[in-house]
């Protein structure tokens, strides 16, 4: 069976990372996080936050750097399958596809904004006001990158508005559809 590569996309607090990590651990699938890789890169360049690196480089150069880092990590992957958590620009998808010669799938995860804000409050252990500000900051960041185009071109999309168990089952069904061609 050929290697399966899946990109996950969606706005902040839709459950992308939580679901991807759980499925990757359960299924022994490789995992690459856009956020984690760019945080490491930012620190290596002397920036305390990824957004400071973004401001220094500008969106185009930041995405070019991220594309190279993610493509190299994907090529280094030695697992049978791979999930890349964080696809926010369609050009990035096309370049990684070309650099790696993979034929990746894209899964978009959505959640109602109020649910996302509640999740952010929990993540931050902070107030509703600050959680709403953080969601807006992350959403603006992803909008600037072009997430709307990525979300419109998903192979699969689902809403994560209920229990974690339900979201895991839905995510697993999509992976099985990709893996085995089930409809």
Secondary structure, DSSP 8 states (H G I E B T S, - for coil): ---EEEEEE-STTSSHHHHHHHHHHHHT-EEEEHHHHHHHHHHHTT-SSHHHHHHHH-HHHHHHHHHHHHHHHHHH--SSEEEEE----HHHHHHHHHHH----EEEEEE--HHHHHHHHHHHHT--HHHHHHHHHHHHHHHHHHTHHHHHHT-SEEEE--S-HHHHHHHHHHHHHHHHH---
